[in-house]
Amino acid sequence: MLTYREVFRVPQFGALFTTGALQGAASTTGQLALGVLVFSATGSPLLSALSMFGSSLAQLAGATLLMSAADRLPPRAALSCAALAFGVGTAVLALPGLPLALVFAVVLGEGVVAAVIGGVRYGLLDEILPKDAFLLGRSVLNMCSGTTQVCGYAAGGVLVAVLSPRGTLLVAAALYAAGAAAARFGLARRPARVAGRPSVRETWRTNAFLWSSAPRRRVYLLLWLPNGLVVGCESLFVPYMPDRAGLLFACAAFGMLIGDTVTGRFLPARWRGRLGIPMLLLLAAPYLLFALRPGLPWALALAALASTGFSASLLFQERLMALTPDAAAGQALGLHASGMLALQGVAATLAGTVAQWTSPATAVTVMAAASAVVTLALAAGPRRDGARSAAPRVRRSASPPPPAPSPRGCPRPRTKG
């Protein structure tokens, strides 16, 4: 079994890890500050949830219109330019007196860019690492995300109290700028995986190919729906406990870190096809107890326990890559990431609406119950594919439809770092 040390010895992985860590820290501190800022100004759980997770809604537009860019942009340039754009947008959000409509315009614009960049980042990961190291490498990035969320939300809560929400947004903008520098000077220059210009047509062609396979469709739904509905629960942490939301987010991130560590490093291959559904059920079950309106200690414990179930996404991502040709890997992973985040935005909107008419605790319970029901409804199909996912990752011979002719010619062969 591979070790974390061996993964970090792979050239370029350390730079990709550093870039993700800085951007993750920027995102978490900025999200918390913006959520508090909007909730303080409006008193609305719905608007607060949308300000934190509404950019996820724009992921759907990026996935359906621009995702072909994930395999057609040079990774280093794309990652560094996107981080700079996020930094500028976050600095704009810190301007006093910014109209609420403009706040949401910036948030949605960042979501469109993030949809493509998610595909670029994870496509680069798939390109850098050997095939048998993908799950472990993805686990490391998830652990990085969990750690930066723990630190980011905890530090964000302190920064909001000390510097104010606007000051915290400026700190987040500086972290984005540092992430841009890490990408520009840490990653090696490498060509796009596929030649040709990004276009809506190519996005639709490859998306249609990815969606045409029944096993892939099932995997996508399992990656998107249960996860998204539970993020609807998390989107209500601010209205549930406005003065302790940072702690709730930090404990949830800590639980995710634990789950990713155990699943990515210690879970034997023969169990990977069996534990995906139980982990998704674990993701939802603890939030059902929010019907009892738990106090802070119990709420922290329940959030941490539930978030260990997020590690199910590692197992289903590995299955997705086993079912996807190399030439479509970036777009396949980008479609997963953008679809998941879009569903999270929809769930945050739904959760905020339910909370607006009932209470945050009731809305958390409703979203958790919906996640559990959806998981059970989807369980029959993945079990039929379970034996396939337990095997080592092997690429299928099927290929995506050839791209339309372009001045740059045929797709280039992929290069390994």
N, C-alpha and C positions, 0 to 999 in steps of 0.2 A: 504494500500500500504506500502511495506517495506521501511525502510529508510537506508541511508548510515551507520548511527551509528549501526543499528542492524546487518548489514553485517560485519562490523569490529569487532563485538562481537563474531562472529563465530570463534572458535579456528582454528589456523593456517592461517587464511586469511591474517592477518597483516604481517606475515612473508613472505607469497607469494607475497604480495603487495610490500614489501620492496625489495625483490629480483628482481622483475620486474622493479622497479624504477631505481635501480642501473645499471642494464644491459641495460635498455633503454637509460639512460644518456650516458653510454659508447658507445652504438651503434651510437647515433646521433652525438656525438662529433667526434668519429672515422671516420664515413662516410664522414662528411663534410671535415675533414682534409685530408683524402685520395683523395677525389674528387678534392680539390684545388691542392694537390701535383701532381696528375697525369695531371691535366689540365695545370699547370705551366710547367711541363716537356715536354708535347707533343703538347699542343695547340689544342687538338682534343676533340670536344664535345662528340663524340661517346665513346672514351676511358674514359673520365671523368664520363659519365653516367654509363658505365659498372663497373668502379671501385667502385661507390657508391651503385649500385643496382644489379651488376652482380652476387653476391652471391645468389640472388633469383633464378637464373637459375639453380643452383645446387640443389635447393629445390625439383625439379622434380625427380632427381635421388634418393634423400632421401625418397621421397614419394612413389616411385615405388619399391624400393629395401629394405628399412630398416624400414618403418613406423610401422611394427608389434612390434617394440621395444617400442613404445609409451605406450602400455598397459602391457609390459612384463619387464620393468625395475623399480627398486625401485625409486620413484620420487626424494627423497632427494639426493641420490648419483648421479643420472643422472643430476640433475640441477646444483649441485655444481661442478662436474667434467667438465661439458660442459662450465660453466662460466670460469673455470681455463684455459681450452683449448682456448677459445676466447681471454682471456687475453694474453696468450703466442703468439697466432697468431698476435694480434694487435701490440705487442711489436716487433715482427719480421718485420712488415710492416714499422716500424720507422727506421730500419737500413739504413744508407746512402748507396747509390750506389746499392740498391737492384734491380736486373733486373726486367723489367716489366712483363716478363713471370712468374717469381716467385711471384710477387705481386698478379697476377690473380690466381695463383695456391693456395695461401693462402686464397684468397677471396672465391674461389669456394669450398675449403675444409671446411671453416666455414659454408657455405651454406648447405652442406650435413648434418653436425651435427645439424644445426639450424632446419632443417626439422623435425627431430625426437624430439628435445627438445620442439618445439612448441606443439606437441601432448602430451608430458609428462606434460607440464605446464597446458594446458587447460583441460586435463583429470583430473589432480589433483584438479583444480578449480571445475569441475563438481562433483568430489567426496567429496570435503569439504563442499560445499554449499547445503542447501535444494533445492529441485527442483524448488520451486517458487521464489528462490532468484538468479537463474542463470543469467538472463538478467541484473539485478541490479549489481551483482558481476562482470559480464563481462564489464558492463558500467564503473565500478570503475577502472578496469584494463585499459580500453581504455582511460579514463580520465587521469590515471597515465601516460600512454604512451604519450598522448597529452601534458601534463604538462612537462614531461621530454624532449620532443622534443622542446617545446618552450624554455625552459631553456637551453637544450643541444645545440641547433643550435645557440641561441643567445650567450651563453658562448663560444661555439666552434668558432664563428666568432671572438670573442675577443681573445681567446687563440691562434688562428692561427696568428693573427696580433702581439701578444705579444711574444709567445713562438716559433712560426713557426709551420708548419704542423706536422713535426716530433715530436716536443715537445707535441703537442696536442694528437698525437697518444699514447704517453707514459702515458698521463693523462687518456685516455680512457682505456688503459691496467690496470691501477690501479683501475679504477672503476669496471672493470670486476672482479678483484680479490676481491674487497669488496662485490660484488654480490655473489661470490662463498662462502665467509664467512657467509653472511646472510642466504644462503640456508642451509649450513652445520649446523650452530648453531641455526637457527631460526625455521626450519621445523622439525617436529617429524618424526622419522623413521616409515615407513609403508611399507607393502609388495606391490609388483606389483599387479595390478588388475587382471591379468590373468597369470596362470602358463604356463611354457614352454619357450623354447628358441626362441628369435627373429630369423626370417629367411625370405628369399625372398619368399618362398612358402607361409608362413602365411600372409605376406604382400599382396601378390596377391590375396589370398583367401578372405581376408576381404575387400580389395579394390573392388573386383568384386562384393561382396555382397552389399557394399555401393552404387555402381554405378548401380546396377540392378533395383533400384526403380526409376521410372520416376519423381515423385515429388522431390526426393533427387537430381537427376541429375539437374533438373531445379534450385534448390536452390544453388547447387554448381556453376553452370554457372553464376548465378546472383552475387554470392560472388566473383567470380574470374575475369570475363571479364570487366565489367564497371570500377571496382576499379583499376584493373591493367592498363588499358589504361590511366586513369587519372594520375596514378603514373608516366607514361611516360611523361606527362606534367611536373610534378615536377622534374623529372630527368634532365630537361633542365634549371633549375634555375641558375646553375653555369655559363653555357655559355651565358644565357640571360643577367644576371647582375653579373659578376664575383665578384665585390666588395661589392655587397649587397645580395648575395645568402643566407647568414645566416638569414637576416631579412625576406626574402621570405619564407624560411623554417619555421621560427618561427611563422609567421602569419598564414601559412597553418596549423601548429600544433595547434595554438590557436583556429582556426575555428573548427578543429576536436574536441577539448576539449569542446567547447560550444555545438556542436551537440550531442556529447555523453552524456553530462550532461542533456540536455533537454529530449533526447529520453529515456535514462535509468531511470531517476528519475521521470519525470513529464508526459510522454506520456501515456494516458489511454490504457488499454489492448484492448478496442474495436476499437482503431485506428491503431493498429500495423499491421494489415493485409492490410491496405489501403495506407499507406504512404511509403512503401518500394520503389516502382517504382518512385514516385515523388522525393524522396531523391536522388536516383541514377541520375535522370535527373539534379537535382540541382548540383550534383557533377561535371557534365561536362559543363553545360551551361556557367558559368562565364569565363571559359578558351577560349570560342569561341571569346571573345572580345580581346584576345591577337593578333588577326589579325590586330588590330589597333595599335599595338606596344605601349601599355600604359607605361607611366613613372612610377617611383617608387611608389608614393602614390596610384595610381589606381591599379597597379600590386599587391601591398600588400592587398588592399581591396578585389580584385577579388579572390586572393588565399585563404584568410580567409573565404569568403562567400562560395566558392566552397567546401572547406573542411568540412563544416558542414554536407554535404551530406554523408560523410563517415559513419555517424551513421546508415545508412541503413544496414550496416553489422550486427549490433546488432539484428535487427529484423529478418534477414535471418538466423543468427546463432541460435536464439531461435527456429525458424521453423525447422532447421536442427536437433536440439536436440529432438524436439517433434517427429521426424520421425526416430530416431535412438535408438536401444537397448542400455542398460547400458553397456553391455560387450564390445561394440565397440565404446564407447564415445570418448576415447582418440585418437584412430586412425581416427575416423570421423572428430574430430576437428583438428587433425594434418594434415589430407588430405586437409581440408579447408585451413589451414594456409599455408601449403607448396605449394598447387596449386595456391593460391592467390599470394604468393611471386614469384613463378615461372613465372606466367603471368606478374607480375610487371617487372621482369628481361627481359622477352621477349619484353614488351612494351618499357622499357628503351632502349633496343638495337634498336628497330624500330624507336623510337623517335630520338635517336642520329644519326641514319643513314639518316633520313629525314632532320634533322638539318644540317648534313654534306653537303648535296646537295642543301639545300635551305637556311633557317635561323632558329635560335631557335624559333622566334615568329611564323613563319609559321608551324613549327613542332608541337608546343603546340596546335595551332588551329586544325591541322589535327587529333591529338590524341584525343582532346576533341570531335570533330565531330564523330569520330569512336565510342567513348564511348556512346554518345547519341543514335547513330543508333543501336548499340548492345542492349542497354537497351530497346528501343522500340520494337525490334525484339523478345526479351524474355518476354515482358510484358504480352502477352496473357495467357501463361501457369500459372504463379504465381497468376494471378487474380482468376483462378479457385480454387486455394488452399488458397485464402485469408481468408475465414471463418475459415478454420482449424487452421491457425496460430494465430487468435485472441483469441482462447480458451486457458485456462491455460495449461501449459506444462504437457502432459501425455505420458508416454512411450508406444510404440506399442508392441504387443506381439511377433512380429517376432524377431528372433534371428539370429546372424551371424552364418555361418557354423561352426561346432565344430572344434577346433584346432586338428591338427594331434597328435597322441599319443606321449607322452613325458615322460621321467623318473619322472617328477614332478607331473604327474597325471592330474586330471581335473582342470578346471578354479576355482579359489577361488571365493567365494562370495565377493561382494564389501563391504567395511566398510566405514562408514561415520565419518567425523571428528566432 
